Amino acid sequence: MSLTLAKQLLEQRRAAHEKGKVILDRAEAEKRDLSAEERVEFDQITQEMDSLRAQSDRLVAFDNERKDIEESFRSIPGSGDEHRGGNADADEQIRSLIAGGRNAAIDYVPTTEERKEVRAMVKGTQAAGGALVPTTFYGQLMEHAIETSAILSAGATILYTSTGEEIQVPVTINAPTGAQVGEGQPIPVSDPVLGKRSLGAYKYGDLNQVSRELADDAAFDIEGFIARQAGRAVGNALGAKLVSGTGVNEPSGLITTSLLGVTGAGAVPTFDELIQLFYSVIGPYRNSPSAAWLIKDSTAAQLRVIKDGNGQYIWQPSVVLGQPDALLGKPIYTDPTVPGSGAGARSVAFGDLSAYFVRIVNGVRFERSDEFAFDRDLITYRTLIRGDGILVDQTGAVKHFAGAGA
């Protein structure tokens, strides 16, 4: 069912794209810029396309998670269909887990200073959790949509480790060069220049507290809801640094350590400048299966209106589930933390994204304590992630476009 809906959303997206083309083609045929009304309509269309794509991707992810959950249930001895059919017994099991489950509890006694944490989700305040305790049961929690970091799914090389000690990654900075040698002449020496990159483990966290009343009375899986929201929060915190981190007491961001490929004549790249950026990356990186573009959504809206010399839009929308749009034949990924177009802004990155290494220590930790806020009868959830990132090949594997004024 989820995949069927996802395909329908992609069809709607393709129809919206055609509506946008009509607006642009009409203005071009009349040799004029878009009117104010047309600009508003076109912006609405691009926002609709982004929304439809995001909804489709979430449905695909939901279907994959459903399959994983079903597989997990099948692996538990004695888990029959009656335990996963959404009946009253299953609901009771979830509530029991939230209210009194101790499997994930942290046996920890807080200090007086730590007890000063005052934010909590409570039943009595509507915005802080009261909305989750229904008088009539609808049966579905409408969650706030959160922008998420895309760099981890864009092709970066991810290293999972169980401990957080520093990792040294050896790299080739310069390759040896051969030369023609005459008969009887000495062969010139040319050694590769080697270097190393270091990956640490910086920590990002989030703390959430839920009243016992909310846990007992809520008709939803509060623990699962908090886990998803907090997981996204710490993932986005790390993801922002993986894009633009300085490398000083934080990850070295992909955009920060990429090389300059093209400086634009203006803030937004032209088609010619995108081609220059594309070919500023040498063939082995450019032709890699992991070669891709990384931009911000607002920049995507600007690139969608660009045409080639034959009057064709260079942006190639995807209508295949799970497959991103393309530019010059390479996939495009959008990340909210990439700089937008502007004077000197590094708004477009292109290259072999597998050359960017992300280190994750023990995945995302989601832990529960019934004792941390015992004096206020609150359940505390702690979410943590440790990681680092660096572009291990800084000789031109990834390059960026910089707006005029750099």
KELO-682584 format. One record per residue: residue in one letter; x, y, z of N, C-alpha, C in turn. Coordinates in steps of 0.02 Angstrom, whole numbers, padded with zeros to 5 digits, always signed. Example, Ala and Ser with C-alpha at 12.3 -4.5 7.8 and 13.67 -1.06 7.14 Angstrom:
a+00660-00284+00390+00615-00225+00390+00660-00165+00390;s+00642-00112+00354+00684-00053+00357+00645+00002+00394;
***
This chain:
m+00041-00060+00000+00000+00000+00000+00043+00063+00000;s+00096+00064+00043+00140+00122+00048+00174+00136-00019;l+00199+00084-00052+00234+00093-00115+00187+00117-00170;t+00124+00094-00169+00075+00117-00218+00063+00192-00210;l+00054+00214-00148+00045+00285-00135+00107+00325-00155;a+00166+00297-00142+00228+00332-00160+00232+00342-00236;k+00212+00291-00274+00213+00298-00347+00163+00351-00370;q+00104+00352-00338+00054+00403-00356+00081+00473-00342;l+00117+00481-00287+00146+00547-00271+00198+00568-00323;l+00237+00520-00347+00286+00536-00399+00252+00555-00464;e+00196+00524-00479+00158+00543-00539+00131+00615-00531;q+00107+00631-00472+00085+00700-00459+00143+00748-00466;r+00202+00727-00444+00261+00770-00450+00279+00783-00522;r+00274+00730-00563+00289+00739-00634+00239+00787-00666;a+00174+00782-00646+00124+00828-00673+00138+00899-00651;a+00160+00909-00589+00177+00976-00565+00236+01004-00604;h+00284+00960-00620+00342+00982-00659+00321+01007-00728;e+00274+00972-00759+00250+00993-00825+00214+01060-00820;k+00177+01073-00766+00144+01138-00756+00196+01193-00750;g+00250+01179-00715+00303+01229-00710+00336+01243-00777;k+00344+01192-00817+00374+01202-00884+00330+01247-00927;v+00265+01239-00921+00219+01281-00961+00229+01354-00944;i+00236+01370-00880+00246+01439-00859+00311+01467-00887;l+00365+01429-00881+00430+01452-00904+00432+01458-00980;d+00403+01408-01015+00403+01410-01088+00363+01469-01115;r+00308+01485-01082+00267+01541-01105+00305+01607-01098;a+00339+01616-01042+00378+01677-01032+00436+01681-01081;e+00467+01623-01095+00523+01623-01142+00499+01638-01213;a+00442+01610-01232+00415+01622-01299+00398+01696-01309;e+00377+01729-01254+00360+01800-01258+00420+01845-01244;k+00479+01814-01235+00542+01850-01224+00536+01900-01165;r+00515+01875-01109+00507+01916-01049+00522+01875-00987;d+00531+01911-00931+00540+01877-00867+00471+01855-00841;l+00472+01813-00790+00410+01793-00759+00378+01853-00725;s+00312+01858-00732+00275+01910-00696+00274+01892-00622;a+00251+01940-00581+00248+01928-00509+00201+01869-00494;e+00144+01866-00529+00097+01812-00519+00127+01745-00541;e+00162+01746-00598+00193+01684-00622+00248+01661-00575;r+00286+01708-00547+00339+01690-00501+00310+01656-00439;v+00256+01684-00412+00223+01655-00353+00199+01584-00370;e+00166+01577-00429+00140+01512-00449+00196+01462-00459;f+00251+01484-00490+00307+01438-00502+00339+01417-00436;d+00346+01464-00390+00374+01447-00324+00330+01396-00288;q+00264+01406-00294+00218+01358-00263+00225+01289-00294;i+00236+01287-00360+00244+01222-00394+00308+01188-00370;t+00363+01225-00365+00426+01194-00343+00420+01170-00271;q+00385+01209-00229+00375+01186-00160+00332+01123-00158;e+00282+01120-00202+00240+01060-00206+00281+01000-00228;m+00326+01010-00276+00369+00955-00299+00413+00930-00243;d+00442+00977-00205+00485+00957-00149+00445+00918-00098;s+00384+00942-00083+00341+00908-00034+00322+00838-00057;l+00303+00832-00121+00282+00767-00148+00341+00718-00146;r+00400+00742-00162+00459+00699-00161+00473+00676-00089;a+00469+00723-00041+00482+00705+00028+00431+00655+00054;q+00367+00665+00036+00315+00618+00057+00327+00549+00028;s+00346+00547-00036+00359+00483-00068+00417+00447-00035;d+00471+00485-00020+00529+00454+00013+00511+00427+00082;r+00468+00465+00119+00449+00441+00185+00407+00377+00181;l+00364+00373+00130+00324+00312+00122+00367+00252+00106;v+00418+00263+00064+00465+00208+00048+00502+00187+00111;a+00525+00237+00151+00561+00221+00213+00515+00185+00262;f+00451+00207+00265+00403+00175+00310+00392+00103+00290;d+00387+00090+00225+00376+00021+00203+00436-00022+00220;n+00496+00006+00212+00557-00032+00230+00559-00047+00305;e+00539+00003+00346+00539-00007+00418+00487-00061+00437;r+00429-00059+00403+00378-00109+00418+00405-00179+00405;k+00440-00187+00349+00468-00253+00333+00518-00274+00386;d+00560-00225+00409+00609-00242+00461+00575-00263+00525;i+00521-00227+00544+00485-00244+00605+00455-00314+00601;e+00423-00329+00544+00394-00395+00535+00447-00449+00538;e+00504-00435+00509+00558-00484+00511+00583-00494+00582;s+00585-00439+00621+00607-00444+00690+00559-00486+00731;f+00493-00476+00720+00443-00515+00756+00449-00589+00739;r+00461-00603+00676+00466-00673+00656+00526-00708+00688;s+00576-00669+00707+00636-00698+00737+00628-00712+00811;i+00571-00688+00841+00559-00699+00912+00518-00762+00921;p+00541-00811+00959+00502-00873+00969+00435-00858+01000;g+00381-00889+00972+00315-00881+00999+00280-00817+00979;s+00308-00778+00933+00277-00716+00911+00230-00730+00854;g+00167-00739+00868+00117-00752+00817+00087-00688+00792;d+00040-00693+00744+00009-00634+00715-00030-00595+00767;e-00052-00629+00821-00093-00593+00870-00054-00539+00905;h+00014-00541+00900+00055-00491+00934+00071-00432+00890;r+00051-00432+00829+00067-00376+00786+00009-00356+00742;g-00050-00366+00767-00109-00349+00727-00142-00285+00749;g-00111-00246+00795-00140-00183+00816-00200-00192+00861;n-00208-00250+00895-00266-00260+00938-00255-00231+01007;a-00305-00239+01051-00301-00209+01117-00243-00238+01158;d-00229-00304+01150-00174-00334+01187-00108-00302+01168;a-00098-00290+01103-00035-00259+01080-00029-00188+01107;d-00086-00151+01106-00085-00083+01133-00067-00083+01207;e-00093-00131+01242-00078-00136+01314-00004-00151+01326;q+00024-00193+01283+00095-00209+01290+00138-00147+01280;i+00119-00105+01231+00157-00043+01218+00152+00003+01278;r+00090+00012+01305+00082+00056+01362+00121+00030+01422;s+00122-00035+01430+00158-00064+01486+00233-00050+01480;l+00258-00054+01418+00329-00041+01406+00346+00031+01424;i+00302+00078+01401+00315+00148+01413+00311+00164+01488;a+00259+00137+01520+00246+00155+01590+00294+00122+01639;g+00314+00061+01625+00353+00027+01677+00411-00014+01651;g+00424-00014+01585+00478-00055+01559+00545-00032+01585;r+00588-00078+01603+00651-00059+01633+00710-00085+01592;n+00696-00114+01534+00752-00144+01497+00803-00093+01476;a+00780-00031+01461+00827+00020+01438+00843+00071+01492;a+00826+00057+01555+00835+00106+01608+00909+00116+01623;i+00924+00177+01645+00992+00193+01666+00993+00195+01742;d+01029+00152+01773+01034+00152+01846+01081+00207+01866;y+01053+00267+01874+01094+00326+01884+01060+00373+01932;v+01097+00397+01983+01070+00444+02031+01096+00513+02014;p+01053+00562+01996+01076+00627+01974+01101+00670+02031;t+01145+00717+02015+01168+00767+02063+01115+00820+02071;t+01123+00863+02122+01076+00917+02133+01073+00964+02073;e+01131+00977+02043+01133+01022+01985+01097+00992+01926;e+01104+00927+01916+01071+00894+01860+00996+00893+01868;r+00971+00896+01930+00899+00895+01942+00865+00961+01922;k+00904+01011+01902+00874+01076+01886+00842+01077+01817;e+00850+01024+01778+00816+01020+01713+00741+01028+01723;v+00711+01078+01689+00640+01093+01702+00596+01078+01642;r+00623+01069+01581+00581+01055+01523+00557+00983+01525;a+00494+00973+01510+00467+00905+01508+00403+00905+01469;m+00388+00848+01438+00323+00838+01406+00274+00817+01461;v+00220+00856+01470+00172+00841+01522+00103+00840+01494;k+00059+00805+01528-00010+00796+01506-00051+00860+01513;g-00037+00899+01566-00080+00956+01582-00070+01016+01536;t-00016+01019+01498-00003+01075+01453-00012+01051+01381;q-00056+01085+01343-00074+01062+01277-00014+01055+01231;a+00027+01107+01225+00083+01106+01179+00139+01060+01202;a+00141+01043+01267+00195+01002+01293+00176+00930+01301;g+00120+00910+01273+00103+00839+01276+00030+00826+01288;g-00007+00875+01314-00077+00864+01328-00117+00847+01267;a-00095+00871+01208-00131+00856+01146-00130+00782+01129;l-00085+00745+01161-00079+00674+01146-00126+00631+01188;v-00162+00662+01236-00209+00625+01278-00279+00641+01252;p-00310+00597+01213-00372+00614+01179-00433+00602+01222;t-00486+00640+01206-00551+00625+01234-00589+00578+01187;t-00576+00586+01122-00599+00536+01073-00538+00514+01035;f-00535+00451+01017-00474+00422+00990-00474+00423+00914;y-00427+00460+00884-00421+00461+00812-00378+00403+00787;g-00325+00388+00824-00287+00328+00807-00222+00340+00770;q-00205+00404+00757-00142+00417+00722-00114+00483+00746;l-00051+00483+00765-00017+00544+00787+00011+00580+00727;m-00008+00643+00718+00018+00682+00662+00084+00715+00685;e+00139+00690+00661+00204+00714+00683+00227+00773+00640;h+00264+00817+00673+00293+00875+00638+00348+00851+00591;a+00345+00872+00528+00395+00853+00478+00460+00892+00491;i+00515+00857+00494+00579+00888+00509+00627+00876+00452;e+00661+00930+00430+00711+00922+00379+00769+00881+00408;t+00796+00837+00368+00849+00794+00392+00911+00799+00348;s+00968+00785+00379+01031+00787+00343+01033+00733+00289;a+01056+00751+00229+01056+00704+00174+01126+00676+00159;i+01177+00703+00191+01245+00685+00171+01259+00611+00184;l+01227+00581+00236+01240+00511+00250+01212+00465+00197;s+01158+00488+00163+01128+00446+00110+01151+00466+00041;a+01195+00516+00037+01216+00541-00028+01276+00505-00057;g+01302+00456-00020+01359+00417-00046+01421+00420-00004;a+01419+00456+00054+01478+00459+00096+01496+00389+00121;t+01560+00378+00133+01583+00314+00161+01574+00316+00237;i+01535+00270+00264+01519+00270+00335+01557+00214+00370;l+01595+00232+00421+01632+00183+00461+01599+00176+00529;y+01575+00116+00545+01544+00103+00610+01596+00071+00655;t+01606+00100+00713+01654+00072+00761+01620+00062+00828;s+01646+00016+00868+01618+00003+00934+01651+00045+00988;t+01709+00074+00973+01744+00117+01021+01761+00183+00988;g+01779+00233+01028+01788+00300+01001+01859+00325+00996;e+01908+00280+00998+01977+00303+00992+01990+00333+00922;e+02040+00374+00917+02056+00408+00853+02074+00357+00799;i+02048+00368+00739+02063+00325+00682+02107+00364+00634;q+02162+00333+00612+02206+00363+00562+02190+00332+00494;v+02173+00374+00446+02157+00350+00379+02213+00370+00332;p+02253+00323+00306+02307+00340+00260+02280+00360+00191;v+02309+00412+00161+02286+00435+00096+02346+00452+00052;t+02336+00451-00013+02386+00473-00061+02373+00545-00079;i+02421+00588-00064+02413+00659-00079+02434+00674-00151;n+02488+00645-00173+02510+00651-00242+02533+00583-00267;a+02515+00566-00328+02534+00501-00357+02602+00507-00392;p+02639+00452-00399+02702+00454-00435+02690+00466-00509;t+02740+00494-00543+02735+00508-00614+02790+00471-00652;g+02772+00442-00708+02821+00409-00750+02850+00456-00802;a+02905+00438-00832+02937+00481-00882+02973+00437-00933;q+02981+00464-00993+03018+00428-01044+03092+00427-01025;v+03123+00368-01035+03194+00360-01015+03234+00336-01076;g+03288+00370-01089+03331+00351-01144+03372+00289-01129;e+03398+00258-01180+03438+00197-01172+03499+00212-01130;g+03507+00172-01076+03565+00180-01033+03561+00239-00985;q+03504+00276-00987+03498+00334-00943+03466+00314-00877;p+03482+00351-00824+03453+00335-00758+03377+00348-00758;i+03342+00305-00723+03270+00312-00717+03255+00363-00661;p+03217+00415-00675+03202+00465-00624+03161+00437-00566;v+03175+00462-00507+03139+00439-00448+03074+00480-00441;s+03019+00446-00429+02956+00480-00417+02915+00438-00369;d+02914+00460-00306+02878+00423-00255+02810+00455-00241;p+02761+00415-00222+02697+00444-00202+02705+00483-00137;v+02667+00537-00131+02667+00575-00069+02608+00551-00027;l+02625+00524+00031+02573+00496+00074+02558+00542+00133;g+02498+00538+00156+02476+00577+00214+02427+00536+00255;k+02398+00568+00304+02347+00533+00344+02295+00584+00367;r+02235+00558+00377+02180+00599+00403+02156+00565+00467;s+02136+00605+00515+02115+00579+00579+02040+00588+00590;l+02008+00536+00616+01937+00537+00632+01929+00527+00707;g+01896+00575+00740+01884+00569+00812+01813+00546+00826;a+01785+00570+00881+01717+00550+00900+01686+00606+00942;y+01657+00656+00909+01624+00711+00943+01553+00689+00961;k+01530+00714+01019+01465+00690+01046+01411+00743+01037;y+01351+00720+01016+01292+00762+01008+01234+00727+01044;g+01196+00766+01082+01144+00735+01122+01081+00775+01129;d+01030+00743+01156+00965+00775+01168+00933+00740+01227;l+00901+00779+01272+00869+00751+01330+00795+00769+01328;n+00752+00719+01339+00679+00730+01339+00650+00700+01402;q+00599+00734+01430+00566+00708+01490+00491+00706+01480;v+00461+00652+01504+00389+00640+01496+00359+00626+01565;s+00302+00657+01579+00270+00644+01643+00242+00573+01645;r+00240+00546+01705+00212+00479+01713+00139+00476+01691;e+00102+00533+01703+00032+00536+01683+00025+00529+01608;l+00069+00563+01571+00065+00559+01498+00081+00489+01474;a+00132+00458+01504+00150+00390+01484+00094+00341+01498;d+00058+00351+01555+00004+00305+01572-00058+00315+01529;d-00072+00379+01511-00137+00395+01481-00135+00405+01406;a-00078+00418+01378-00074+00432+01306-00094+00370+01266;a-00129+00381+01211-00152+00326+01169-00104+00312+01112;f-00043+00337+01117+00006+00329+01064+00071+00300+01092;d+00112+00277+01047+00178+00252+01066+00224+00312+01079;i+00221+00340+01139+00260+00399+01156+00334+00385+01151;e+00355+00327+01174+00426+00310+01173+00453+00307+01102;g+00414+00276+01057+00435+00274+00987+00437+00343+00956;f+00388+00385+00973+00385+00454+00948+00447+00493+00969;i+00464+00490+01034+00522+00526+01059+00586+00500+01027;a+00590+00434+01019+00650+00405+00989+00661+00432+00919;r+00607+00436+00879+00614+00461+00811+00633+00535+00810;q+00598+00575+00850+00611+00647+00850+00682+00662+00876;a+00701+00631+00931+00767+00644+00959+00822+00617+00915;g+00808+00559+00883+00858+00532+00837+00871+00579+00779;r+00817+00608+00752+00826+00657+00699+00864+00718+00724;a+00848+00739+00785+00879+00800+00813+00955+00792+00818;v+00978+00737+00848+01050+00728+00855+01082+00713+00788;g+01045+00678+00744+01072+00665+00677+01081+00729+00638;n+01034+00776+00644+01040+00840+00610+01096+00882+00639;a+01105+00878+00705+01159+00916+00737+01227+00893+00711;l+01236+00827+00706+01298+00801+00677+01301+00816+00603;g+01244+00807+00567+01243+00817+00495+01262+00887+00475;a+01243+00937+00515+01261+01007+00499+01336+01016+00499;k+01369+00983+00546+01442+00988+00550+01476+00947+00495;l+01444+00892+00473+01472+00854+00418+01472+00893+00353;v+01429+00942+00348+01426+00985+00289+01473+01044+00296;s+01469+01081+00352+01504+01145+00357+01549+01151+00419;g+01566+01096+00451+01609+01099+00509+01678+01126+00494;t+01709+01158+00543+01774+01191+00533+01833+01143+00541;g+01822+01086+00576+01877+01041+00589+01913+01057+00654;v+01893+01112+00688+01923+01130+00752+01873+01111+00807;n+01889+01058+00844+01845+01032+00896+01777+01012+00869;e+01773+00996+00806+01712+00973+00773+01732+00942+00706;p+01687+00905+00673+01705+00874+00609+01727+00926+00557;s+01765+00902+00508+01784+00943+00450+01730+00933+00397;g+01692+00985+00382+01636+00978+00336+01656+00966+00265;l+01613+00933+00228+01625+00920+00157+01633+00985+00118;i+01588+01033+00129+01592+01097+00093+01655+01134+00113;t+01672+01132+00177+01729+01169+00203+01795+01146+00173;t+01803+01080+00165+01867+01053+00142+01869+01038+00067;s+01814+01049+00031+01816+01038-00042+01857+01094-00074;l+01881+01081-00134+01921+01131-00171+01876+01174-00215;l+01899+01234-00229+01863+01279-00274+01865+01251-00345;g+01806+01243-00375+01803+01221-00444+01790+01278-00491;v+01741+01321-00473+01722+01377-00516+01700+01435-00471;t+01723+01495-00489+01696+01556-00459+01648+01586-00509;g+01586+01595-00488+01535+01618-00534+01538+01692-00550;a+01506+01710-00605+01499+01781-00622+01446+01814-00579;g+01401+01773-00551+01349+01797-00507+01341+01750-00448;a+01288+01760-00410+01277+01719-00350+01252+01649-00368;v+01212+01644-00423+01184+01580-00444+01222+01554-00505;p+01242+01491-00506+01280+01466-00564+01239+01464-00627;t+01271+01478-00683+01240+01470-00749+01251+01399-00773;f+01219+01381-00829+01229+01314-00857+01302+01303-00875;d+01334+01354-00905+01405+01347-00923+01448+01337-00861;e+01432+01371-00807+01472+01364-00746+01461+01296-00713;l+01401+01269-00719+01389+01201-00693+01429+01150-00733;i+01433+01160-00799+01474+01115-00840+01547+01121-00821;q+01570+01183-00809+01640+01193-00789+01654+01158-00722;l+01607+01164-00675+01616+01130-00611+01618+01055-00620;f+01573+01030-00662+01569+00958-00676+01636+00932-00701;y+01667+00967-00749+01729+00943-00779+01792+00967-00742;s+01783+01009-00690+01840+01026-00648+01860+00967-00604;v+01814+00919-00596+01828+00857-00560+01854+00806-00611;i+01912+00777-00599+01943+00733-00648+01902+00670-00658;g+01913+00637-00714+01873+00580-00736+01863+00525-00684;p+01916+00501-00650+01905+00446-00603+01855+00463-00548;y+01854+00525-00525+01806+00546-00474+01738+00562-00506;r+01741+00596-00563+01679+00616-00598+01638+00556-00620;n+01671+00503-00639+01637+00444-00665+01622+00392-00611;s+01640+00407-00550+01627+00360-00495+01552+00351-00484;p+01530+00290-00466+01459+00280-00450+01435+00324-00393;s+01481+00349-00353+01463+00391-00296+01467+00466-00312;a+01481+00483-00375+01484+00553-00394+01413+00582-00392;a+01406+00640-00360+01340+00671-00352+01346+00745-00337;w+01289+00780-00341+01284+00851-00324+01255+00856-00255;l+01276+00908-00218+01248+00922-00152+01232+00996-00148;i+01168+01013-00138+01145+01082-00138+01090+01091-00085;k+01069+01154-00077+01014+01170-00033+00949+01172-00074;d+00891+01163-00041+00827+01164-00077+00816+01230-00115;s+00835+01286-00084+00825+01351-00118+00867+01356-00181;t+00926+01326-00180+00969+01325-00239+00939+01279-00292;a+00908+01224-00271+00875+01179-00318+00821+01215-00356;a+00783+01258-00323+00730+01296-00357+00760+01342-00409;q+00819+01368-00397+00852+01412-00446+00880+01373-00505;l+00905+01313-00492+00934+01273-00547+00880+01242-00592;r+00821+01233-00565+00767+01201-00604+00746+01242-00664;v+00758+01307-00664+00734+01349-00719+00786+01356-00774;i+00845+01327-00765+00899+01335-00815+00889+01287-00873;k+00899+01313-00934+00894+01272-00995+00961+01268-01030;d+00969+01214-01069+01030+01207-01109+01023+01243-01175;g+01072+01236-01219+01070+01271-01283+01015+01249-01329;n+00985+01191-01316+00930+01166-01357+00862+01182-01327;g+00862+01223-01274+00799+01241-01243+00770+01188-01197;q+00811+01138-01178+00788+01086-01133+00811+01101-01062;y+00767+01087-01013+00787+01098-00944+00842+01049-00924;i+00893+01075-00891+00949+01032-00872+00932+00989-00812;w+00882+01010-00774+00860+00970-00716+00818+00912-00740;q+00836+00852-00720+00801+00792-00742+00764+00760-00683;p+00698+00774-00677+00661+00746-00620+00654+00671-00624;s+00658+00639-00566+00652+00566-00563+00580+00546-00550;v+00557+00493-00583+00492+00464-00569+00499+00392-00546;v+00560+00375-00523+00575+00307-00499+00582+00310-00424;l+00546+00266-00389+00549+00265-00316+00620+00256-00291;g+00639+00300-00244+00705+00295-00213+00762+00322-00254;q+00748+00347-00314+00801+00373-00357+00796+00449-00358;p+00851+00485-00342+00848+00558-00341+00846+00589-00410;d+00828+00653-00414+00832+00690-00477+00904+00693-00500;a+00915+00713-00562+00982+00713-00590+00998+00779-00624;l+01062+00794-00627+01088+00852-00662+01152+00831-00698;l+01151+00839-00765+01206+00815-00807+01219+00741-00795;g+01165+00704-00783+01169+00632-00776+01191+00608-00707;k+01201+00653-00660+01223+00633-00593+01169+00652-00542;p+01160+00610-00491+01106+00622-00442+01117+00686-00402;i+01061+00716-00383+01062+00778-00343+01033+00763-00274;y+01069+00783-00222+01045+00776-00154+01040+00846-00123;t+00986+00858-00087+00977+00922-00053+00985+00912+00022;d+01018+00960+00052+01030+00958+00124+01017+01028+00151;p+00976+01035+00203+00959+01102+00227+01017+01141+00256;t+01073+01107+00271+01130+01142+00301+01182+01166+00250;v+01173+01150+00186+01218+01176+00135+01204+01251+00126;p+01256+01292+00119+01243+01364+00110+01200+01378+00049;g+01156+01427+00053+01118+01449-00004+01160+01493-00050;s+01135+01508-00109+01172+01550-00156+01180+01620-00128;g+01237+01650-00140+01251+01717-00116+01323+01735-00132;a+01341+01797-00117+01409+01820-00131+01460+01779-00092;g+01503+01745-00129+01555+01705-00098+01532+01639-00068;a+01467+01624-00072+01440+01563-00041+01459+01501-00081;r+01478+01448-00046+01492+01384-00078+01427+01346-00083;s+01386+01363-00132+01317+01339-00135+01307+01274-00172;v+01357+01253-00212+01350+01191-00250+01415+01151-00243;a+01408+01087-00224+01465+01043-00221+01454+00985-00269;f+01508+00963-00301+01503+00905-00346+01567+00865-00341;g+01559+00799-00344+01617+00755-00345+01601+00687-00317;d+01653+00649-00303+01646+00582-00277+01635+00586-00201;l+01572+00581-00181+01556+00590-00110+01579+00532-00067;s+01599+00476-00098+01625+00421-00058+01694+00437-00030;a+01725+00491-00055+01789+00513-00028+01780+00549+00039;y+01717+00563+00057+01704+00592+00123+01688+00535+00170;f+01727+00529+00224+01720+00475+00272+01683+00501+00334;v+01632+00464+00354+01595+00479+00415+01606+00422+00464;r+01624+00439+00524+01636+00387+00576+01580+00392+00627;i+01545+00337+00641+01492+00333+00690+01511+00282+00742;v+01507+00301+00806+01526+00256+00861+01462+00227+00892;n+01453+00162+00884+01397+00126+00916+01328+00152+00897;g+01321+00182+00839+01256+00204+00815+01225+00257+00860;v+01159+00263+00859+01123+00311+00900+01102+00276+00965;r+01120+00305+01021+01102+00277+01086+01038+00311+01110;f+00987+00270+01124+00923+00296+01152+00911+00259+01217;e+00915+00296+01272+00914+00266+01338+00861+00298+01383;r+00837+00260+01431+00783+00282+01474+00803+00277+01547;s+00782+00326+01587+00793+00324+01659+00729+00343+01695;d+00707+00299+01742+00651+00315+01785+00674+00350+01849;e+00740+00353+01861+00767+00380+01923+00792+00452+01917;f+00812+00473+01857+00845+00539+01849+00802+00595+01877;a+00737+00595+01863+00692+00647+01888+00639+00615+01933;f+00662+00571+01978+00617+00534+02022+00575+00580+02065;d+00604+00638+02087+00569+00683+02132+00511+00718+02098;r+00510+00719+02030+00455+00750+01995+00413+00700+01956;d+00426+00636+01966+00388+00582+01933+00390+00589+01858;l+00450+00602+01831+00460+00608+01759+00504+00551+01733;i+00489+00530+01674+00530+00480+01639+00577+00519+01593;t+00641+00504+01597+00691+00540+01558+00719+00496+01503;y+00722+00524+01443+00751+00489+01386+00813+00528+01362;r+00867+00493+01352+00930+00523+01330+00949+00494+01262;t+00963+00538+01215+00982+00516+01148+01051+00545+01133;l+01097+00502+01112+01166+00523+01099+01192+00492+01034;i+01236+00529+01001+01272+00501+00944+01343+00529+00946;r+01391+00487+00932+01461+00509+00929+01487+00496+00859;g+01519+00546+00830+01543+00537+00762+01590+00593+00741;d+01616+00585+00681+01662+00633+00651+01659+00623+00576;g+01687+00671+00540+01688+00665+00467+01745+00706+00438;i+01773+00682+00382+01826+00718+00348+01830+00695+00276;l+01847+00741+00232+01860+00725+00162+01931+00698+00158;v+01937+00632+00150+02003+00601+00155+02046+00616+00094;d+02014+00628+00036+02052+00646-00024+02037+00720-00039;q+02084+00762-00021+02074+00834-00029+02113+00862-00089;t+02126+00818-00137+02162+00839-00197+02115+00857-00254;g+02050+00853-00243+02002+00871-00296+01948+00820-00306;a+01938+00774-00259+01884+00725-00266+01815+00759-00265;v+01811+00813-00226+01749+00853-00223+01768+00926-00231;k+01732+00961-00275+01743+01033-00285+01678+01071-00279;h+01684+01136-00270+01624+01176-00258+01622+01237-00303;f+01561+01263-00312+01549+01326-00345+01543+01380-00292;a+01577+01437-00303+01572+01493-00257+01542+01553-00295;g+01494+01585-00264+01464+01644-00295+01513+01701-00302;a+01499+01747-00346+01542+01805-00357+01552+01842-00291;g+01612+01866-00281+01627+01902-00219+01667+01860-00171;a+01686+01798-00193+01725+01754-00150+01795+01784-00140;
***
